[in-house]
């Protein structure tokens, strides 16, 4: 009889262990949305709780942001039942405009959610946008002038004044100057003329300062590979 009772108890305990498991639940679902943000809001911050709704310890095996613009340290990697850990998220929004979506891979011992992507979303509204976001010189010849263009757009309901312009190299020629204004919700071309004085890769930079509090500086870079117009090979 004792052996039978022992077998029954062992079977019962085994059945409990089969069904006992951790359960990963993230507060407010599997994404965090900051909504509409300004460039000056960067880096975006959030503290998100990861709960264990199961009846065994939940082990967080890995937390891996999808890009270098995101950090997400976790305050503890073992979460007891009915407890939580906090994910401290920081997202640098960079130079992008409009909607951005980033992700964080979370791997755990939850058998039903071993690997999930936690999504980060925001809608970035920049006072000034540039398209493209850099100058490209497709054909660049040594000691010959070449022109590249980006389109600046004032996305606001107020006129924006360019207060200062600096360039690298300093003799870069551009069609705008300090005091020029970007009209409300209007596109303005920014033309750059560059004469490369060295063969190979050449880099340029244009920095515009403005009177808009959320766009004090707009930096645009560019590059091109200068070759000898005669076709001569150089070592």
N, CA, C and O of each residue as an XYZ file, in Angstrom:
940
protein
N       0.828     -1.205      0.000
C       0.000      0.000      0.000
C       0.866      1.260      0.000
O       0.600      2.215     -0.730
N       1.922      1.240      0.846
C       2.801      2.411      0.899
C       3.442      2.679     -0.455
O       3.571      3.826     -0.882
N       3.847      1.582     -1.133
C       4.475      1.755     -2.444
C       3.490      2.340     -3.444
O       3.876      3.142     -4.295
N       2.224      1.949     -3.352
C       1.201      2.474     -4.263
C       0.994      3.963     -4.021
O       0.873      4.753     -4.957
N       0.956      4.333     -2.720
C       0.789      5.751     -2.386
C       1.978      6.569     -2.894
O       1.833      7.677     -3.409
N       3.160      5.970     -2.723
C       4.374      6.655     -3.192
C       4.323      6.897     -4.694
O       4.691      7.971     -5.170
N       3.867      5.897     -5.435
C       3.764      6.012     -6.897
C       2.762      7.092     -7.288
O       2.996      7.876     -8.208
N       1.629      7.115     -6.563
C       0.595      8.110     -6.862
C       1.112      9.521     -6.613
O       0.897     10.430     -7.415
N       1.808      9.687     -5.469
C       2.360     11.015     -5.137
C       3.389     11.443     -6.175
O       3.415     12.599     -6.599
N       4.243     10.495     -6.582
C       5.278     10.802     -7.570
C       4.650     11.199     -8.906
O       5.113     12.128     -9.567
N       3.594     10.486     -9.294
C       2.914     10.812    -10.548
C       2.271     12.192    -10.473
O       2.294     12.971    -11.425
N       1.687     12.467     -9.281
C       1.038     13.767     -9.091
C       2.058     14.897     -9.180
O       1.818     15.911     -9.835
N       3.207     14.711     -8.509
C       4.253     15.727     -8.536
C       4.808     15.902     -9.941
O       5.129     17.016    -10.356
N       4.919     14.801    -10.670
C       5.421     14.876    -12.047
C       4.464     15.659    -12.929
O       4.888     16.437    -13.783
N       3.146     15.445    -12.713
C       2.163     16.164    -13.518
C       2.216     17.657    -13.223
O       2.028     18.486    -14.113
N       2.480     17.994    -11.938
C       2.589     19.407    -11.571
C       3.792     20.039    -12.264
O       3.711     21.155    -12.778
N       4.913     19.308    -12.270
C       6.126     19.857    -12.872
C       5.986     20.018    -14.371
O       6.593     20.910    -14.963
N       5.184     19.153    -14.993
C       4.975     19.265    -16.435
C       4.259     20.566    -16.768
O       4.612     21.257    -17.723
N       3.244     20.889    -15.966
C       2.426     22.060    -16.266
C       2.968     23.345    -15.646
O       2.544     24.433    -16.034
N       3.887     23.247    -14.699
C       4.491     24.441    -14.115
C       5.494     25.036    -15.096
O       6.376     24.329    -15.585
N       5.369     26.309    -15.385
C       6.280     26.955    -16.319
C       6.217     28.464    -16.146
O       5.236     28.994    -15.625
N       7.260     29.150    -16.581
C       7.236     30.612    -16.528
C       6.378     31.171    -17.659
O       6.140     30.499    -18.662
N       5.924     32.394    -17.487
C       5.121     33.046    -18.523
C       5.511     34.502    -18.612
O       5.307     35.268    -17.670
N       6.075     34.888    -19.753
C       6.546     36.251    -19.970
C       5.400     37.122    -20.481
O       4.762     36.806    -21.485
N       5.152     38.217    -19.778
C       4.133     39.186    -20.188
C       4.734     40.585    -20.058
O       5.256     40.946    -19.003
N       4.658     41.364    -21.126
C       5.174     42.730    -21.107
C       4.004     43.687    -20.926
O       2.978     43.574    -21.597
N       4.177     44.631    -20.007
C       3.074     45.557    -19.743
C       2.689     46.308    -21.017
O       3.548     46.762    -21.773
N       1.397     46.427    -21.235
C       0.823     47.150    -22.380
C       1.168     46.522    -23.731
O       1.139     47.203    -24.756
N       1.493     45.223    -23.737
C       1.703     44.542    -25.006
C       3.134     44.563    -25.489
O       4.039     44.985    -24.770
N       3.332     44.104    -26.716
C       4.673     43.896    -27.257
C       5.194     45.078    -28.070
O       5.983     44.890    -28.995
N       4.760     46.299    -27.733
C       5.338     47.475    -28.380
C       5.202     48.691    -27.468
O       4.343     48.747    -26.588
N       6.087     49.668    -27.713
C       6.008     50.947    -27.003
C       5.994     52.043    -28.058
O       6.875     52.092    -28.915
N       5.002     52.921    -28.000
C       4.849     53.979    -29.000
C       4.878     55.340    -28.301
O       4.011     55.648    -27.483
N       5.889     56.148    -28.638
C       5.999     57.488    -28.057
C       5.051     58.486    -28.734
O       4.874     59.601    -28.243
N       4.445     58.092    -29.853
C       3.588     59.019    -30.580
C       4.422     60.043    -31.325
O       5.508     59.725    -31.809
N       3.929     61.265    -31.422
C       4.625     62.339    -32.134
C       5.702     62.953    -31.240
O       5.435     63.347    -30.105
N       6.933     63.025    -31.777
C       8.062     63.563    -31.016
C       8.824     64.584    -31.857
O       8.679     64.636    -33.078
N       9.642     65.398    -31.177
C      10.486     66.391    -31.832
C      11.943     65.925    -31.754
O      12.288     65.119    -30.890
N      12.803     66.429    -32.652
C      14.220     66.076    -32.583
C      14.831     66.348    -31.215
O      15.693     65.598    -30.756
N      14.381     67.435    -30.553
C      14.943     67.798    -29.250
C      14.547     66.812    -28.155
O      15.104     66.860    -27.059
N      13.595     65.920    -28.431
C      13.196     64.910    -27.452
C      14.195     63.753    -27.376
O      14.140     62.945    -26.448
N      15.100     63.672    -28.343
C      16.069     62.574    -28.373
C      17.119     62.747    -27.277
O      17.562     63.868    -27.028
N      17.529     61.651    -26.611
C      17.039     60.289    -26.811
C      15.687     60.048    -26.139
O      15.418     60.576    -25.059
N      14.849     59.255    -26.781
C      13.562     58.905    -26.210
C      13.777     57.897    -25.084
O      14.608     56.996    -25.200
N      13.026     58.053    -23.998
C      13.209     57.208    -22.824
C      11.910     56.478    -22.482
O      10.812     56.987    -22.709
N      12.063     55.284    -21.934
C      10.894     54.527    -21.443
C      11.381     53.463    -20.473
O      12.447     52.877    -20.660
N      10.589     53.219    -19.434
C      10.838     52.114    -18.511
C       9.664     51.141    -18.657
O       8.510     51.499    -18.419
N       9.980     49.917    -19.051
C       8.950     48.924    -19.359
C       9.125     47.713    -18.441
O      10.237     47.213    -18.269
N       8.024     47.248    -17.857
C       8.066     46.109    -16.946
C       7.816     44.805    -17.697
O       6.895     44.686    -18.505
N       8.678     43.828    -17.395
C       8.504     42.469    -17.923
C       8.071     41.586    -16.757
O       8.837     41.376    -15.816
N       6.854     41.072    -16.819
C       6.284     40.286    -15.727
C       6.476     38.794    -15.974
O       6.569     38.334    -17.112
N       6.531     38.064    -14.878
C       6.451     36.601    -14.925
C       5.107     36.203    -14.329
O       4.928     36.237    -13.111
N       4.174     35.830    -15.178
C       2.839     35.426    -14.749
C       2.711     33.917    -14.574
O       1.612     33.395    -14.388
N       3.850     33.219    -14.637
C       3.835     31.768    -14.481
C       4.108     31.343    -13.056
O       4.051     32.152    -12.129
N       4.409     30.052    -12.888
C       4.657     29.527    -11.550
C       6.042     28.901    -11.416
O       6.281     28.100    -10.512
N       6.955     29.270    -12.319
C       8.371     28.939    -12.197
C       9.174     30.188    -12.513
O       8.680     31.100    -13.175
N      10.422     30.229    -12.037
C      11.279     31.375    -12.342
C      11.411     31.565    -13.856
O      11.585     30.603    -14.605
N      11.324     32.821    -14.285
C      11.527     33.181    -15.684
C      12.953     33.707    -15.837
O      13.348     34.667    -15.174
N      13.713     33.070    -16.713
C      15.086     33.496    -16.979
C      15.113     34.271    -18.300
O      14.699     33.755    -19.338
N      15.600     35.507    -18.252
C      15.795     36.289    -19.472
C      17.196     35.968    -19.990
O      18.195     36.320    -19.363
N      17.255     35.308    -21.119
C      18.530     34.813    -21.632
C      19.279     35.859    -22.455
O      20.509     35.865    -22.498
N      18.524     36.739    -23.105
C      19.176     37.706    -23.978
C      18.240     38.887    -24.219
O      17.037     38.711    -24.411
N      18.804     40.086    -24.206
C      18.090     41.291    -24.616
C      18.987     41.992    -25.631
O      20.042     42.518    -25.275
N      18.563     41.998    -26.908
C      19.431     42.499    -27.965
C      18.701     43.536    -28.825
O      17.836     43.175    -29.623
N      19.044     44.825    -28.670
C      18.465     45.850    -29.541
C      18.847     45.613    -30.997
O      19.921     45.089    -31.293
N      17.954     46.006    -31.901
C      18.176     45.756    -33.319
C      19.157     46.699    -33.974
O      19.587     46.448    -35.100
N      19.535     47.803    -33.287
C      20.494     48.729    -33.875
C      21.266     49.434    -32.764
O      20.889     49.387    -31.593
N      22.354     50.088    -33.162
C      23.187     50.780    -32.187
C      22.549     52.027    -31.611
O      23.069     52.604    -30.656
N      21.419     52.456    -32.183
C      20.746     53.655    -31.680
C      19.933     53.369    -30.426
O      19.398     54.292    -29.810
N      19.833     52.104    -30.042
C      18.983     51.715    -28.921
C      19.794     51.009    -27.843
O      20.625     50.154    -28.148
N      19.555     51.366    -26.584
C      20.083     50.613    -25.450
C      18.902     50.194    -24.583
O      17.907     50.912    -24.484
N      19.021     49.024    -23.955
C      17.901     48.521    -23.154
C      18.407     47.595    -22.050
O      18.129     46.397    -22.085
N      19.144     48.123    -21.073
C      19.601     47.277    -19.964
C      18.424     46.812    -19.110
O      17.438     47.530    -18.937
N      18.551     45.586    -18.577
C      17.517     44.991    -17.726
C      18.056     44.912    -16.309
O      19.208     44.529    -16.106
N      17.235     45.269    -15.321
C      17.756     45.342    -13.958
C      17.947     43.976    -13.299
O      18.680     43.869    -12.316
N      17.296     42.921    -13.826
C      17.570     41.562    -13.346
C      17.149     40.563    -14.410
O      16.222     40.807    -15.182
N      17.846     39.433    -14.435
C      17.611     38.449    -15.486
C      16.822     37.236    -15.011
O      16.383     36.428    -15.829
N      16.639     37.100    -13.720
C      15.818     36.006    -13.175
C      14.617     36.639    -12.481
O      14.769     37.408    -11.532
N      13.424     36.306    -12.965
C      12.196     36.914    -12.444
C      11.354     35.832    -11.775
O      10.859     34.940    -12.462
N      11.178     35.884    -10.463
C      10.339     34.904     -9.771
C       8.872     35.044    -10.201
O       8.489     36.063    -10.775
N       8.057     34.023     -9.925
C       6.627     34.114    -10.234
C       5.994     35.345     -9.574
O       6.300     35.681     -8.430
N       5.116     36.001    -10.316
C       4.383     37.183     -9.857
C       5.282     38.382     -9.553
O       4.896     39.286     -8.811
N       6.476     38.380    -10.129
C       7.398     39.501     -9.968
C       7.673     40.103    -11.350
O       7.127     39.644    -12.353
N       8.517     41.125    -11.392
C       8.818     41.748    -12.679
C      10.248     42.279    -12.681
O      10.862     42.490    -11.635
N      10.756     42.487    -13.902
C      12.027     43.174    -14.123
C      11.730     44.415    -14.958
O      10.703     44.482    -15.634
N      12.633     45.403    -14.909
C      12.408     46.653    -15.627
C      13.430     46.826    -16.734
O      14.638     46.735    -16.517
N      12.912     47.078    -17.927
C      13.733     47.358    -19.098
C      13.849     48.874    -19.231
O      12.842     49.569    -19.370
N      15.080     49.385    -19.190
C      15.324     50.831    -19.231
C      15.743     51.213    -20.659
O      16.911     51.080    -21.026
N      14.793     51.682    -21.446
C      15.009     51.878    -22.884
C      15.441     53.313    -23.174
O      14.907     54.269    -22.611
N      16.422     53.436    -24.067
C      16.862     54.729    -24.571
C      17.047     54.612    -26.080
O      17.776     53.739    -26.552
N      16.388     55.492    -26.840
C      16.430     55.424    -28.300
C      16.830     56.784    -28.869
O      16.131     57.779    -28.676
N      17.968     56.813    -29.575
C      18.388     58.011    -30.287
C      17.723     57.996    -31.664
O      17.881     57.037    -32.420
N      16.985     59.048    -31.988
C      16.172     59.016    -33.204
C      16.945     59.409    -34.450
O      16.419     59.275    -35.555
N      18.170     59.887    -34.316
C      19.011     60.140    -35.477
C      18.477     61.236    -36.380
O      17.889     62.210    -35.909
N      18.687     61.070    -37.699
C      18.331     62.117    -38.663
C      17.065     61.799    -39.443
O      16.690     62.552    -40.342
N      16.412     60.713    -39.120
C      15.228     60.304    -39.874
C      14.042     61.217    -39.642
O      14.000     61.986    -38.682
N      13.079     61.113    -40.545
C      11.842     61.875    -40.467
C      10.680     60.918    -40.649
O      10.825     59.855    -41.254
N       9.519     61.305    -40.118
C       8.301     60.503    -40.196
C       8.407     59.295    -39.270
O       9.102     59.344    -38.255
N       7.714     58.207    -39.622
C       7.602     57.078    -38.697
C       8.892     56.270    -38.627
O       9.506     55.973    -39.652
N       9.294     55.921    -37.419
C      10.414     55.003    -37.249
C       9.933     53.801    -36.441
O       9.092     53.928    -35.551
N      10.481     52.640    -36.768
C      10.182     51.410    -36.047
C      11.503     50.700    -35.762
O      12.239     50.355    -36.686
N      11.800     50.486    -34.490
C      12.975     49.745    -34.069
C      12.511     48.535    -33.264
O      11.345     48.449    -32.880
N      13.416     47.609    -33.012
C      13.008     46.411    -32.281
C      14.074     45.980    -31.281
O      15.252     46.312    -31.411
N      13.624     45.236    -30.286
C      14.509     44.628    -29.289
C      14.150     43.148    -29.216
O      13.002     42.792    -28.952
N      15.134     42.292    -29.452
C      14.919     40.851    -29.340
C      15.045     40.441    -27.879
O      16.045     40.737    -27.225
N      14.016     39.754    -27.370
C      14.026     39.270    -25.985
C      13.887     37.753    -26.018
O      12.894     37.217    -26.511
N      14.905     37.066    -25.481
C      14.887     35.598    -25.433
C      14.772     35.163    -23.972
O      15.431     35.719    -23.093
N      13.925     34.162    -23.727
C      13.662     33.758    -22.343
C      13.358     32.265    -22.271
O      13.372     31.556    -23.277
N      13.082     31.809    -21.041
C      12.743     30.399    -20.825
C      11.236     30.154    -20.862
O      10.783     29.061    -20.520
N      10.465     31.138    -21.266
C       9.031     30.916    -21.477
C       8.882     30.011    -22.699
O       9.227     30.434    -23.802
N       8.377     28.774    -22.546
C       8.337     27.842    -23.681
C       7.443     28.307    -24.822
O       7.628     27.879    -25.961
N       6.486     29.168    -24.540
C       5.586     29.637    -25.594
C       6.059     30.949    -26.223
O       5.534     31.372    -27.252
N       7.052     31.589    -25.600
C       7.581     32.862    -26.116
C       9.098     32.885    -25.928
O       9.642     33.753    -25.246
N       9.760     31.917    -26.545
C      11.198     31.786    -26.355
C      11.958     32.973    -26.942
O      12.986     33.380    -26.402
N      11.459     33.524    -28.038
C      12.107     34.673    -28.673
C      11.021     35.582    -29.239
O      10.245     35.171    -30.101
N      10.971     36.813    -28.749
C       9.984     37.768    -29.242
C      10.678     39.066    -29.622
O      11.743     39.385    -29.094
N      10.083     39.805    -30.526
C      10.554     41.141    -30.879
C       9.653     42.162    -30.224
O       8.444     42.183    -30.453
N      10.256     43.016    -29.399
C       9.538     44.106    -28.762
C       9.784     45.345    -29.613
O      10.933     45.734    -29.822
N       8.711     45.972    -30.107
C       8.843     47.057    -31.075
C       8.756     48.438    -30.416
O       7.969     48.672    -29.498
N       9.594     49.331    -30.923
C       9.623     50.729    -30.486
C       9.201     51.598    -31.663
O       9.737     51.468    -32.763
N       8.234     52.486    -31.425
C       7.700     53.295    -32.514
C       7.626     54.766    -32.121
O       7.427     55.104    -30.954
N       7.790     55.633    -33.121
C       7.637     57.071    -32.904
C       7.411     57.738    -34.255
O       7.831     57.231    -35.295
N       6.750     58.866    -34.217
C       6.510     59.672    -35.420
C       7.282     60.971    -35.237
O       6.896     61.833    -34.449
N       8.388     61.098    -35.985
C       9.283     62.236    -35.817
C       8.858     63.385    -36.724
O       8.752     63.231    -37.941
N       8.619     64.531    -36.112
C       8.283     65.730    -36.869
C       9.443     66.709    -36.782
O       9.699     67.295    -35.730
N      10.143     66.879    -37.899
C      11.279     67.800    -37.937
C      10.845     69.114    -38.588
O      10.155     69.104    -39.608
N      11.250     70.247    -37.999
C      10.915     71.530    -38.611
C      11.458     71.653    -40.036
O      10.802     72.202    -40.921
N      12.682     71.122    -40.239
C      13.296     71.165    -41.569
C      13.715     69.748    -41.954
O      14.384     69.062    -41.181
N      13.323     69.316    -43.138
C      13.766     68.022    -43.645
C      14.565     68.244    -44.918
O      14.403     69.256    -45.599
N      15.431     67.288    -45.231
C      16.264     67.370    -46.427
C      16.128     66.083    -47.221
O      16.163     64.990    -46.656
N      15.975     66.214    -48.534
C      15.905     65.028    -49.396
C      16.742     65.264    -50.649
O      16.534     66.245    -51.363
N      17.701     64.353    -50.918
C      18.155     63.301    -49.991
C      18.841     63.922    -48.782
O      18.981     65.143    -48.716
N      19.261     63.125    -47.849
C      19.833     63.629    -46.605
C      21.341     63.849    -46.700
O      22.003     64.059    -45.684
N      21.885     63.803    -47.916
C      23.319     64.019    -48.118
C      23.548     64.416    -49.572
O      22.692     64.201    -50.430
N      24.708     64.996    -49.833
C      25.108     65.365    -51.196
C      25.874     64.195    -51.816
O      26.744     63.600    -51.179
N      25.538     63.880    -53.061
C      26.251     62.830    -53.781
C      26.770     63.394    -55.097
O      26.022     64.007    -55.858
N      28.045     63.185    -55.356
C      28.661     63.579    -56.618
C      28.944     62.297    -57.417
O      29.926     61.598    -57.166
N      28.080     62.015    -58.364
C      28.240     60.773    -59.139
C      29.437     60.832    -60.076
O      30.108     59.826    -60.302
N      29.700     62.016    -60.618
C      30.867     62.210    -61.474
C      31.697     63.352    -60.899
O      31.253     64.499    -60.852
N      32.889     63.024    -60.470
C      33.753     64.005    -59.834
C      35.144     63.887    -60.443
O      35.774     62.830    -60.400
N      35.612     65.014    -61.018
C      36.908     65.009    -61.675
C      37.851     65.987    -60.986
O      37.451     67.067    -60.552
N      39.108     65.579    -60.899
C      40.126     66.383    -60.249
C      40.185     67.781    -60.863
O      40.295     67.935    -62.079
N      40.109     68.806    -59.993
C      40.245     70.213    -60.372
C      39.143     70.696    -61.319
O      39.341     71.666    -62.050
N      37.979     70.023    -61.312
C      36.844     70.473    -62.108
C      35.619     70.610    -61.203
O      35.334     69.732    -60.389
N      34.900     71.721    -61.357
C      33.740     71.990    -60.513
C      32.609     70.999    -60.807
O      32.361     70.642    -61.959
N      31.934     70.568    -59.747
C      30.784     69.678    -59.862
C      29.708     70.160    -58.896
O      30.013     70.744    -57.856
N      28.448     69.914    -59.247
C      27.333     70.401    -58.442
C      26.463     69.251    -57.956
O      26.216     68.291    -58.685
N      26.000     69.363    -56.708
C      25.050     68.408    -56.147
C      23.948     69.202    -55.449
O      24.138     70.369    -55.106
N      22.796     68.565    -55.242
C      21.643     69.297    -54.717
C      20.875     68.458    -53.712
O      20.753     67.242    -53.862
N      20.356     69.127    -52.678
C      19.333     68.552    -51.811
C      18.176     69.548    -51.753
O      18.351     70.738    -52.015
N      17.014     69.050    -51.412
C      15.835     69.893    -51.281
C      15.511     70.057    -49.802
O      15.265     69.076    -49.101
N      15.512     71.299    -49.330
C      15.127     71.597    -47.955
C      13.634     71.907    -47.923
O      13.110     72.583    -48.808
N      12.962     71.408    -46.900
C      11.537     71.712    -46.753
C      11.261     72.229    -45.347
O      11.654     71.615    -44.355
N      10.588     73.353    -45.281
C      10.098     73.889    -44.014
C       8.757     73.220    -43.728
O       7.771     73.479    -44.417
N       8.722     72.360    -42.715
C       7.508     71.596    -42.408
C       6.601     72.290    -41.400
O       5.594     71.722    -40.976
N       6.948     73.511    -41.015
C       6.211     74.197    -39.957
C       5.267     75.261    -40.524
O       5.224     75.500    -41.731
N       4.526     75.881    -39.633
C       3.631     76.975    -40.002
C       4.238     78.335    -39.714
O       3.526     79.334    -39.610
N       5.567     78.370    -39.584
C       6.242     79.640    -39.382
C       7.474     79.725    -40.270
O       8.113     78.714    -40.563
N       7.796     80.920    -40.687
C       8.973     81.137    -41.516
C      10.231     80.854    -40.695
O      10.308     81.205    -39.517
N      11.217     80.214    -41.334
C      12.472     79.890    -40.658
C      13.607     80.648    -41.341
O      13.734     80.626    -42.565
N      14.431     81.319    -40.534
C      15.542     82.104    -41.070
C      16.863     81.377    -40.847
O      17.129     80.874    -39.755
N      17.683     81.326    -41.887
C      19.035     80.787    -41.762
C      19.911     81.877    -41.157
O      20.065     82.946    -41.748
N      20.474     81.623    -40.013
C      21.247     82.643    -39.297
C      22.752     82.561    -39.565
O      23.466     83.554    -39.430
N      23.225     81.379    -39.941
C      24.663     81.202    -40.169
C      24.878     79.980    -41.049
O      24.125     79.008    -40.982
N      25.915     80.045    -41.872
C      26.288     78.907    -42.716
C      27.791     78.701    -42.619
O      28.564     79.645    -42.778
N      28.203     77.468    -42.360
C      29.628     77.129    -42.405
C      29.803     75.912    -43.299
O      28.929     75.047    -43.356
N      30.925     75.845    -43.995
C      31.179     74.755    -44.938
C      32.576     74.190    -44.768
O      33.493     74.870    -44.307
N      32.712     72.958    -45.143
C      34.014     72.294    -45.220
C      34.099     71.575    -46.569
O      33.313     70.663    -46.825
N      35.047     71.972    -47.444
C      36.042     73.032    -47.250
C      35.386     74.421    -47.243
O      34.237     74.578    -47.656
N      36.131     75.418    -46.770
C      35.567     76.753    -46.608
C      35.200     77.411    -47.931
O      34.310     78.261    -47.963
N      35.872     77.035    -49.036
C      35.601     77.669    -50.328
C      34.479     76.975    -51.097
O      34.307     77.215    -52.292
N      33.726     76.128    -50.429
C      32.566     75.499    -51.046
C      31.571     76.582    -51.446
O      31.328     77.511    -50.675
N      30.995     76.477    -52.633
C      30.032     77.473    -53.104
C      28.619     76.918    -52.967
O      28.327     75.828    -53.458
N      27.738     77.671    -52.295
C      26.342     77.267    -52.160
C      25.444     78.444    -52.524
O      25.867     79.600    -52.514
N      24.191     78.120    -52.848
C      23.278     79.147    -53.348
C      22.500     79.870    -52.245
O      21.743     80.796    -52.535
N      22.678     79.457    -50.978
C      22.002     80.114    -49.863
C      23.012     80.880    -49.026
O      24.214     80.621    -49.088
N      22.506     81.834    -48.237
C      23.380     82.642    -47.382
C      22.652     82.967    -46.086
O      21.434     82.814    -45.991
N      23.401     83.412    -45.098
C      22.802     83.832    -43.830
C      21.804     84.946    -44.088
O      22.086     85.878    -44.841
N      20.642     84.852    -43.468
C      19.579     85.820    -43.677
C      18.494     85.328    -44.614
O      17.383     85.857    -44.614
N      18.815     84.299    -45.427
C      17.785     83.731    -46.303
C      16.709     83.052    -45.465
O      16.977     82.561    -44.369
N      15.492     83.031    -45.993
C      14.358     82.485    -45.250
C      13.764     81.282    -45.978
O      13.724     81.226    -47.207
N      13.303     80.318    -45.171
C      12.591     79.160    -45.701
C      11.105     79.414    -45.472
O      10.642     79.390    -44.332
N      10.355     79.655    -46.544
C       8.927     79.966    -46.381
C       8.149     78.798    -45.769
O       8.591     77.649    -45.790
N       6.988     79.129    -45.229
C       6.129     78.142    -44.574
C       5.768     77.009    -45.527
O       5.271     77.246    -46.628
N       6.023     75.777    -45.095
C       5.649     74.562    -45.827
C       6.019     74.642    -47.311
O       5.214     74.349    -48.195
N       7.252     75.046    -47.541
C       7.749     75.228    -48.906
C       9.097     74.536    -49.067
O       9.880     74.446    -48.121
N       9.356     74.046    -50.282
C      10.630     73.415    -50.601
C      11.584     74.430    -51.222
O      11.195     75.236    -52.068
N      12.841     74.374    -50.782
C      13.877     75.279    -51.285
C      15.091     74.447    -51.677
O      15.570     73.654    -50.867
N      15.606     74.607    -52.907
C      16.796     73.835    -53.299
C      18.061     74.386    -52.632
O      18.228     75.597    -52.486
N      18.929     73.483    -52.241
C      20.247     73.847    -51.727
C      21.276     73.238    -52.666
O      21.498     72.027    -52.661
N      21.905     74.095    -53.477
C      22.891     73.658    -54.460
C      24.297     73.879    -53.920
O      24.600     74.919    -53.336
N      25.137     72.891    -54.126
C      26.526     72.964    -53.687
C      27.438     72.720    -54.882
O      27.259     71.755    -55.624
N      28.405     73.590    -55.058
C      29.404     73.417    -56.112
C      30.764     73.197    -55.463
O      31.203     73.971    -54.613
N      31.415     72.124    -55.886
C      32.658     71.690    -55.237
C      33.705     71.396    -56.292
O      33.416     70.754    -57.302
N      34.927     71.868    -56.057
C      36.047     71.582    -56.948
C      37.067     70.740    -56.189
O      37.765     71.268    -55.323
N      37.171     69.455    -56.487
C      38.116     68.594    -55.750
C      39.553     68.886    -56.128
O      39.898     68.974    -57.307
N      40.371     69.033    -55.126
C      41.793     69.291    -55.347
C      42.645     68.093    -54.965
O      43.861     68.208    -54.816
N      42.010     66.961    -54.810
C      42.736     65.721    -54.512
C      42.018     64.567    -55.192
O      40.791     64.557    -55.286
N      42.783     63.606    -55.658
C      42.203     62.400    -56.246
C      41.681     61.489    -55.143
O      42.126     61.562    -53.998
N      40.736     60.635    -55.504
C      40.188     59.696    -54.529
C      38.984     60.283    -53.809
O      38.315     61.180    -54.321
N      38.718     59.765    -52.616
C      37.530     60.155    -51.870
C      37.644     61.582    -51.341
O      38.628     61.945    -50.696
N      36.632     62.369    -51.622
C      36.545     63.740    -51.113
C      35.256     63.877    -50.312
O      34.205     63.389    -50.726
N      35.344     64.546    -49.160
C      34.179     64.744    -48.300
C      33.893     66.230    -48.149
O      34.807     67.054    -48.115
N      32.595     66.562    -48.059
C      32.195     67.944    -47.823
C      31.180     67.979    -46.689
O      30.613     66.955    -46.306
N      30.962     69.190    -46.156
C      29.973     69.361    -45.091
C      29.398     70.773    -45.161
O      30.115     71.753    -45.365
N      28.085     70.840    -44.987
C      27.401     72.127    -44.918
C      26.610     72.148    -43.617
O      25.804     71.252    -43.366
N      26.833     73.170    -42.783
C      26.129     73.298    -41.511
C      25.309     74.588    -41.546
O      25.856     75.683    -41.671
N      23.985     74.438    -41.433
C      23.083     75.586    -41.417
C      22.586     75.805    -39.990
O      22.074     74.879    -39.362
N      22.735     77.019    -39.482
C      22.129     77.387    -38.205
C      20.859     78.176    -38.500
O      20.825     78.978    -39.433
N      19.804     77.947    -37.695
C      18.537     78.623    -37.938
C      17.999     79.230    -36.643
O      18.544     79.024    -35.559
N      16.907     79.986    -36.794
C      16.296     80.614    -35.627
C      15.164     79.779    -35.039
O      14.427     80.258    -34.177
N      15.015     78.530    -35.497
C      13.947     77.683    -34.958
C      14.477     76.901    -33.758
O      15.532     76.271    -33.833
N      13.736     76.948    -32.656
C      14.203     76.344    -31.412
C      14.393     74.833    -31.534
O      15.254     74.271    -30.857
N      13.609     74.165    -32.382
C      13.742     72.718    -32.535
C      14.615     72.322    -33.715
O      14.764     71.135    -34.002
N      15.193     73.303    -34.402
C      16.117     73.013    -35.498
C      17.243     74.034    -35.492
O      17.453     74.734    -36.484
N      17.973     74.126    -34.377
C      19.037     75.134    -34.292
C      20.164     74.878    -35.285
O      20.814     75.819    -35.740
N      20.404     73.595    -35.629
C      21.490     73.255    -36.553
C      21.035     72.118    -37.472
O      20.470     71.122    -37.021
N      21.288     72.287    -38.737
C      21.068     71.227    -39.722
C      22.394     70.946    -40.404
O      22.961     71.822    -41.057
N      22.894     69.717    -40.255
C      24.184     69.340    -40.817
C      23.978     68.371    -41.971
O      23.296     67.356    -41.830
N      24.576     68.695    -43.121
C      24.477     67.862    -44.310
C      25.883     67.518    -44.793
O      26.725     68.399    -44.963
N      26.123     66.234    -45.009
C      27.421     65.776    -45.475
C      27.319     65.292    -46.918
O      26.226     65.056    -47.433
N      28.463     65.150    -47.552
C      28.496     64.644    -48.918
C      29.850     64.069    -49.251
O      30.833     64.298    -48.546
N      29.887     63.325    -50.323
C      31.151     62.714    -50.723
C      31.121     62.365    -52.217
O      30.073     62.359    -52.864
N      32.315     62.078    -52.727
C      32.461     61.653    -54.113
C      33.882     61.194    -54.348
O      34.783     61.539    -53.584
N      34.091     60.424    -55.390
C      35.412     59.897    -55.715
C      35.950     60.636    -56.935
O      35.458     60.456    -58.049
N      36.960     61.465    -56.715
C      37.530     62.270    -57.794
C      38.536     61.457    -58.596
O      39.429     60.814    -58.043
N      38.369     61.504    -59.911
C      39.291     60.802    -60.798
C      39.971     61.798    -61.728
O      39.518     62.935    -61.863
N      41.055     61.374    -62.369
C      41.781     62.221    -63.299
C      40.984     62.309    -64.595
O      40.677     61.273    -65.184
N      40.634     63.521    -65.064
C      39.832     63.638    -66.297
C      40.548     63.127    -67.526
O      39.908     62.828    -68.534
N      41.879     63.018    -67.460
C      42.626     62.507    -68.605
C      42.593     61.004    -68.691
O      42.987     60.422    -69.702
N      42.121     60.368    -67.627
C      42.078     58.912    -67.607
C      43.371     58.279    -67.210
O      43.494     57.055    -67.252
N      44.359     59.079    -66.818
C      45.663     58.543    -66.415
C      45.542     57.815    -65.087
O      44.766     58.218    -64.221
N      46.300     56.756    -64.930
C      46.306     56.004    -63.705
C      47.371     56.576    -62.760
O      48.472     56.923    -63.188
N      47.027     56.668    -61.476
C      47.958     57.203    -60.475
C      48.231     56.149    -59.429
O      47.335     55.402    -59.037
N      49.439     56.091    -58.989
C      49.843     55.149    -57.957
C      50.128     55.902    -56.676
O      50.487     55.292    -55.668
